[in-house]
Every structure is written in structure tokens, then in C-alpha cells.
Amino acid sequence: MAAFAVQPPHGGRRLSQTDPYNATIVQRWDQNEYTSIFTVRPDSGACPPFEPGQFTTLGLIDPDAPPKKDGRKPMILRAYSIASSPTVRETMEFYIILVDNGKLTPKLWKLREGGRLWLSPKISGEFTLDGVPADRDMVWVSTGTGIAPFVSMYRRYRGQNRWKRAVVINGCRLARDLGYVSEFERYAREDGNCVYLPTVTREPEGSDWKGLRGRVPLALEPQTYEKLVGAPLVPEQCHVFLCGNPQMIDDVEAMLLQRGFKTHKKRDPGNIHLERYW
Ligand code: FAD
């Protein structure tokens, strides 16, 4: 049976034959021409439960594909980290970048508020704080929209002693590409245990940018990190979460393995957690 013909397990309405979708975009905020925050409400009125760091799937019918045996056109389905806190029950937030020659995102970009789409009721992923002790530093490292799971984690657990320190490192090409800047700047101002370190690689010299420059791994060099954070990046004290561009993830993982960190696996826990976006 086609995925979009099933009744959502969390009690959604039965989907009609004519509308293959089960959710509506209730808000869209364009950060710039190619990055947007989508707030999506499932028709059921209740989002499926999830842990911060997990992802679900968004989908749109592929108009160019030949129909399947049942006469319906297939969906283009893609995974997206949930940026909202699970305490928000009626909507889910997604932070998405337009991939110009991609299959789904150019179609998604045509939708504004009121646009319909498929929001999978199935939640997946092990990129969570599950099993991570509360007395450690969380080092949340991302490129681009890979900051999304950390937005969810911070929103959910802020002020609840779920970590010793939250260090948020996000790398982009230009300062205008950095997402959730004012939110994390505020958290860092209000919370002595939150350090926000955005870094840019191609911001023109002489612009207003006063922050870090250079690729993400530079901020993780031992002396640089300790100077910026006020504590060392050591395996006894830190859990490092890496999300986004697979090249950044591979580079940082290799660097950390040499410094005594261990990659986390479900049955063999470690302190490097990975979420590759492609
Ligand atoms: P496709 O036709 O699928 O083309 C894929 C190509 O697009 C990749 O080979 C890569 O070159 C590029 N690409 C994919 N994702 C990105 C990206 N984020 N930044 C830059 N280039 C990219 N994307 C988000 O924007 N936000 C998220 O929160 C997010 N969460 C994800 C969670 C998981 C677990 C995974 C596996 C992927 C996630 N992605 C996320 C990527 C997303 O699933 C799609 O791959 C992306 O939106 C492109 O889809 P598309 O059909 O337009 O492009």
C-alpha cells in the first residue's frame, strides 16, 4: 500500500482519495532566497511524539513520474530534522535549504502558507541525547541547516540541567546564511552555560561581520576551542554532535578520534554522534 494511503498511527483523519496530503504549511519564514523555516501542522491536530534530534519525512507528489499500479503518482520523500521542541504539540518546525537542482526542495519552494504536503507520522533517528550523562558539555557542531536538531534540543531542555555546558558551533559561507542567530545570541546572553560560535568561510573582508572566520574544524583546534569556550574539548568531559555536510562530519570525526574520542553506536556507546544529511 502506498505510504500516503495509510491512516496515521497517531490518530489522523482518514485521507481522502483526492487529497494525498495530511498536513498544511501554517507559516513560512524566508531567511533569504534559499533558506526558509517551515511550520507544518498535521491534519490530525497532534504531532507524533519525538525526541529532540530526531527527524521525519516530508513529501510531495512527483508530477513527472509515471503513475503506480493503483493509478496514483509516487511521492518524492525526504528526511528533515525537527527544529521545534516536542513540547509544541500542534505544529512541527523545519529549517530547509533550497537545493537548486534537487528533486523535492524546488517544489517545496513553490508552497506558501496554506500549501499542502505529506508529513510522515513515523519518527526516526538516534541522533539524540538519549544515554548522554547530564554532567557533560554538549558540543553541537553543524554546517548550514544542520543546526536544526540543536535548536530542538536547546528549546526542549533549556534551564533543566540536562548538560553542563551547551556549545553551539554553526558554519556557513556567508553571515546571512546563518540560521537562528538572534535566538542563539539571546540564549548565550541569558544562559552562562550556553556558548554560541557561528563561523563563516566566504564573508567578504570589510563587512559588518565581527565573529569567527574559517571552517568549522578550526574552531575545534584544542587551543582555539579552549580560548573560545573556557573549557577544554576532551573526551572525559564532552559529547560532540556533528550534523550536516558529510565532508565536515568526516573531517571532524577523524580529528576527534585522534584525540581519544569514540564514535557512538547503539550497542557500543561513544561520545561522537553523527547525522549526515547526504
Ligand atoms: P536531491 O535531489 O535529493 O539532491 C540531494 C543533493 O542535495 C545532495 O547530494 C547534496 O548535494 C544536496 N543537499 C542535500 N541536503 C542538503 C543540505 N541540507 N544542504 C546543502 N546541500 C544539500 N536538509 C535540510 O535542509 N534541513 C534538514 O533539517 C535536513 N534534515 C535531514 C535529516 C536527515 C536524517 C537526512 C538524511 C537529510 C536531511 N536533510 C535536511 C537533507 C534532505 O533530506 C534532502 O536531501 C534535501 O532537502 C535535498 O532534497 P532534494 O530532493 O531537493 O535534493
Boltz pocket constraint, residues with backbone or C-beta under 6 A from the ligand:
constraints:
  - pocket:
      binder: B
      contacts: [[A, 55], [A, 78], [A, 79], [A, 80], [A, 81], [A, 82], [A, 94], [A, 95], [A, 96], [A, 97], [A, 99], [A, 101], [A, 102], [A, 103], [A, 104], [A, 105], [A, 106], [A, 144], [A, 145], [A, 146], [A, 148], [A, 275], [A, 276], [A, 277], [A, 278]]
      max_distance: 6.0
